Amino acid sequence: MNDPVEYGEGPRWGLRIALGLVAFGLIGAWAVVWLASSGRLTLPEDRPRPRPEAPPIAVAPPPRPKPFKSADGQVVTNPDWSRRPTGDDVARYYPERAQRLNIGGRAVIACTVALDGRLVDCKVVSETPPDQDFGPAAVRMSSQFRMWPKTVDGEPVEGGEVRIPIVFTPPG
């Protein structure tokens, strides 16, 4: 004869349920730790954070390369770039104040070409707008340019001047 079990009598069901939930929670926590340590689960703080994108900044080569004169007076045309700044390079030199204010600009620099293709003695020819330091930024960035050495009669030529327009475009 099975008498009905009244509240407070017989097995302590509430205690058993509570212990079961604690055990289930511990097993779940262990599973999360195991999955995270094995690399099968990445927690939000473990996920790689996206790098802020470099502002899309264009280095605008002249539409037609400007001729420049070598040290001995010969005109060398069509400067041939062996290296130009990348977008990341240009982002590194973007004037901080202009970037904060989301202002774009343009600068033209004139540089002397060294025998090894480096640009030296760079000077600002023009910059727009004039108060945002785009000219000095372009001069600092000139170290990122390289030209293939020009030859005249089979010999490398140095000392010519080249003008480089650079456009700084703010992100988005």
ZIPEUR-V591145 format. One record per residue. RES is the residue in three letters. SS is DSSP state (hx for helix, st for strand, lp for the rest). OMEGA is omega in degrees with one decimal (NA if undefined). Layout:
BEGIN
res = (RES RES)
ss = (SS SS)
omega = (OMEGA OMEGA)
END
This chain:
BEGIN
res = (MET ASN ASP PRO VAL GLU TYR GLY GLU GLY PRO ARG TRP GLY LEU ARG ILE ALA LEU GLY LEU VAL ALA PHE GLY LEU ILE GLY ALA TRP ALA VAL VAL TRP LEU ALA SER SER GLY ARG LEU THR LEU PRO GLU ASP ARG PRO ARG PRO ARG PRO GLU ALA PRO PRO ILE ALA VAL ALA PRO PRO PRO ARG PRO LYS PRO PHE LYS SER ALA ASP GLY GLN VAL VAL THR ASN PRO ASP TRP SER ARG ARG PRO THR GLY ASP ASP VAL ALA ARG TYR TYR PRO GLU ARG ALA GLN ARG LEU ASN ILE GLY GLY ARG ALA VAL ILE ALA CYS THR VAL ALA LEU ASP GLY ARG LEU VAL ASP CYS LYS VAL VAL SER GLU THR PRO PRO ASP GLN ASP PHE GLY PRO ALA ALA VAL ARG MET SER SER GLN PHE ARG MET TRP PRO LYS THR VAL ASP GLY GLU PRO VAL GLU GLY GLY GLU VAL ARG ILE PRO ILE VAL PHE THR PRO PRO GLY)
ss = (lp lp lp lp lp lp lp lp lp lp lp lp hx hx hx hx hx hx hx hx hx hx hx hx hx hx hx hx hx hx hx hx hx hx hx hx hx lp lp lp lp lp lp hx hx hx lp lp lp lp lp lp lp lp lp lp lp lp lp lp lp lp lp lp lp lp lp st st lp lp lp lp lp st st lp lp lp lp st st st lp lp lp hx hx hx hx hx hx hx lp lp hx hx hx hx hx lp lp lp lp st st st st st st st st st lp lp lp lp st st st st st st st st st st st lp lp lp lp lp hx hx hx hx hx hx hx hx hx hx hx lp st st lp lp st st st lp lp st st st lp lp lp st st st st st st st st lp lp lp lp)
omega = (-178.8 176.0 178.0 -179.2 -179.9 178.4 179.4 179.6 174.2 -177.3 -178.9 -175.1 -179.9 179.0 179.3 179.6 179.8 178.6 178.0 178.5 177.3 179.4 179.4 177.8 178.6 178.4 178.2 178.8 178.0 -179.4 179.4 179.6 -179.5 -179.6 179.9 -178.3 179.6 178.5 -179.1 -179.7 175.5 177.5 -175.3 -178.6 178.4 -176.8 177.4 178.8 178.3 177.0 174.8 -177.5 175.6 179.8 179.5 -175.6 -176.9 169.4 -174.4 174.3 178.4 -179.7 173.5 -179.0 179.9 175.9 173.2 -176.2 175.7 -178.1 -178.8 173.3 179.4 179.8 176.1 -177.2 176.8 176.2 -175.8 -176.3 172.3 176.3 172.9 178.9 173.9 175.4 177.7 177.2 -177.8 178.6 180.0 -177.4 -178.9 -179.4 -173.2 -178.3 179.7 179.0 178.1 -178.6 179.7 -179.1 174.7 179.7 -177.0 175.6 172.8 177.8 175.5 -176.4 172.6 -178.5 177.9 -178.3 -178.6 176.5 176.7 174.6 -177.5 177.7 -179.1 179.7 177.9 175.0 177.6 174.7 179.7 -11.7 -171.4 -173.5 -176.3 175.2 176.3 177.6 177.7 177.8 178.9 178.1 178.2 -178.4 -177.1 178.5 -179.5 179.4 170.9 176.3 170.0 -178.6 174.2 178.0 173.0 -175.8 176.1 -178.9 176.2 -178.1 174.5 174.8 177.3 178.1 177.3 177.4 -175.7 172.3 179.4 -179.6 175.5 -179.6 -179.9 179.3 172.9 NA)
END
